[in-house]
Amino acid sequence: MSLSVHRADGPARRAGRGRLRVVVANGRSTAVSVQATSPLKVLVPRSSGDSVWAYLSSFGGGLVAGDETDIDLDIGPGARCFLGTQASTKVYRNPLGLPCGHRLRAVIGEGGVLVLAPDPVQAFAGSSYRQRQEFRLAPGAGLVLVDGSTVCWGLNDQLQVRVSGARSAANQAV
């Protein structure tokens, strides 16, 4: 799935796609699949252990002119993962009015744990940013979510959490 949106009067957005899959192998949480396309980077300095540590980053230090990131996380049963960012995500001024975006979908298996703690989003004056995060938790799965932004110029944020298929929390900040 992709969040790519096309304006009738403008260019298509560039979507940086990423995928991270963490499973338990030989009794350790292990990153078994890591993929990313520009402008997104997925860095995994600790790919195996009690918990996998991974960080999102972008080429050029931020998003501009319709850049998007689209991320799929699959945390297997019993696996543990910390996911942060290398630095704050900067959303730069956009004279063309093309909004930048971030979409994250996570599936957390039974007994799995995801700690998602990115640095705050910094949306500069004249920028536009949309963010949507969806989490699906199996029974016994855990999620720790710390998400914030600095000055919120043009910020549109949606959060949805489902436990065993039933929606248990939703939030939208505009």
C-alpha positions as CSV (number, residue, x, y, z in Angstrom):
1,M,0.0,0.0,0.0
2,S,1.1,3.5,-0.7
3,L,0.0,7.0,0.3
4,S,0.9,8.4,-3.1
5,V,-1.5,11.1,-4.1
6,H,-1.4,12.9,-7.4
7,R,-2.6,16.5,-7.9
8,A,-4.5,17.0,-11.1
9,D,-2.4,20.1,-11.9
10,G,1.0,19.0,-10.5
11,P,3.6,16.3,-10.3
12,A,3.3,13.0,-8.5
13,R,4.7,12.8,-5.0
14,R,7.9,10.8,-4.3
15,A,7.3,8.1,-1.8
16,G,10.1,6.6,0.2
17,R,9.0,3.2,1.2
18,G,10.3,1.2,4.1
19,R,9.8,-2.2,5.6
20,L,11.1,-3.8,8.8
21,R,10.3,-7.3,9.9
22,V,11.4,-8.6,13.3
23,V,11.0,-12.2,14.5
24,V,12.4,-14.4,17.3
25,A,15.2,-16.5,15.9
26,N,17.4,-18.7,18.2
27,G,15.8,-17.1,21.2
28,R,16.7,-13.5,20.1
29,S,14.7,-10.7,18.5
30,T,16.2,-10.5,15.0
31,A,15.6,-8.1,12.0
32,V,15.1,-10.5,9.1
33,S,14.0,-8.0,6.5
34,V,15.0,-4.3,6.2
35,Q,14.2,-2.4,3.1
36,A,14.0,1.3,2.2
37,T,13.8,3.6,-0.9
38,S,14.8,7.3,-1.1
39,P,14.2,9.7,0.6
40,L,13.8,7.2,3.5
41,K,16.6,5.2,5.2
42,V,16.2,2.5,7.8
43,L,19.3,2.1,10.0
44,V,19.6,-1.0,12.2
45,P,22.7,-0.7,14.4
46,R,21.4,-3.6,16.6
47,S,19.9,-6.2,14.4
48,S,19.7,-9.0,17.0
49,G,19.4,-9.2,20.8
50,D,16.8,-8.9,23.6
51,S,15.4,-6.1,21.3
52,V,16.2,-4.9,17.8
53,W,17.1,-1.2,17.7
54,A,16.2,0.6,14.4
55,Y,16.2,4.2,13.3
56,L,14.4,6.1,10.5
57,S,16.3,8.8,8.7
58,S,16.0,10.7,5.4
59,F,18.4,11.8,2.7
60,G,18.8,15.6,2.9
61,G,17.7,15.8,6.5
62,G,14.0,16.4,5.9
63,L,10.9,16.4,3.6
64,V,10.1,19.0,0.9
65,A,7.8,19.5,-2.1
66,G,5.6,16.5,-1.6
67,D,8.1,14.0,-0.2
68,E,6.4,11.1,1.6
69,T,7.5,8.1,3.7
70,D,5.4,4.9,3.8
71,I,6.5,2.4,6.4
72,D,5.4,-1.2,7.2
73,L,6.5,-2.8,10.4
74,D,5.9,-6.5,11.2
75,I,6.9,-7.4,14.8
76,G,6.4,-11.2,15.1
77,P,5.1,-13.1,18.1
78,G,7.4,-12.6,21.1
79,A,9.7,-10.2,19.2
80,R,10.8,-6.8,20.6
81,C,11.8,-3.7,18.7
82,F,12.7,-0.1,19.5
83,L,12.2,2.3,16.5
84,G,13.3,5.9,16.7
85,T,14.6,8.5,14.3
86,Q,18.1,9.7,13.8
87,A,17.0,13.3,14.4
88,S,13.8,15.4,14.2
89,T,11.9,15.2,10.9
90,K,12.0,18.6,9.3
91,V,9.3,19.6,6.9
92,Y,10.4,22.5,4.8
93,R,8.5,25.4,3.3
94,N,6.8,24.4,0.1
95,P,5.9,27.2,-2.3
96,L,4.1,24.8,-4.6
97,G,1.7,23.7,-1.9
98,L,2.4,20.0,-2.1
99,P,1.9,18.5,1.3
100,C,4.5,16.1,2.7
101,G,3.4,13.0,4.4
102,H,4.3,10.0,6.6
103,R,2.3,6.8,6.9
104,L,3.2,4.0,9.3
105,R,1.5,0.7,9.6
106,A,2.5,-1.8,12.3
107,V,1.4,-5.3,13.1
108,I,2.5,-6.7,16.4
109,G,2.2,-10.4,17.0
110,E,1.1,-12.1,20.3
111,G,3.5,-11.2,23.1
112,G,5.5,-8.9,20.8
113,V,6.5,-5.4,21.8
114,L,7.1,-2.2,19.8
115,V,8.5,0.9,21.3
116,L,8.0,3.8,18.8
117,A,9.8,6.9,19.9
118,P,10.7,9.3,17.1
119,D,12.1,12.7,17.6
120,P,9.5,15.5,17.2
121,V,8.4,16.7,13.7
122,Q,9.5,20.2,12.9
123,A,7.1,21.7,10.4
124,F,8.4,25.1,9.2
125,A,6.1,28.0,8.3
126,G,4.8,27.6,4.8
127,S,5.0,23.8,5.0
128,S,2.2,21.2,5.0
129,Y,2.5,17.7,6.6
130,R,0.1,14.8,7.0
131,Q,0.8,11.8,9.2
132,R,-1.2,8.6,9.7
133,Q,-0.2,5.8,12.0
134,E,-2.0,2.5,12.3
135,F,-1.2,-0.2,14.8
136,R,-2.7,-3.7,15.0
137,L,-2.0,-5.6,18.2
138,A,-2.5,-9.3,18.7
139,P,-3.6,-10.5,22.2
140,G,-0.8,-9.9,24.7
141,A,1.1,-7.6,22.4
142,G,2.5,-4.3,23.7
143,L,2.9,-0.8,22.2
144,V,4.7,2.2,23.7
145,L,4.1,5.2,21.5
146,V,5.8,8.6,22.1
147,D,5.1,11.0,19.3
148,G,5.3,14.8,19.3
149,S,5.8,17.9,17.2
150,T,7.3,21.3,17.7
151,V,5.5,24.3,16.2
152,C,2.7,22.7,14.2
153,W,2.4,24.7,11.0
154,G,0.1,22.8,8.7
155,L,0.2,19.6,10.7
156,N,-2.5,16.9,10.2
157,D,-2.0,13.8,12.4
158,Q,-4.1,10.6,12.7
159,L,-3.6,7.7,15.0
160,Q,-5.5,4.4,15.0
161,V,-4.8,1.4,17.3
162,R,-6.6,-1.9,17.0
163,V,-6.3,-4.7,19.4
164,S,-7.3,-8.1,18.1
165,G,-9.1,-6.4,15.2
166,A,-11.3,-4.1,17.3
167,R,-10.5,-0.4,17.4
168,S,-9.4,0.5,20.9
169,A,-8.1,4.0,20.5
170,A,-8.1,6.7,17.9
171,N,-6.8,10.3,17.8
172,Q,-6.7,13.0,15.2
173,A,-4.9,16.3,15.6
174,V,-5.4,19.0,13.0
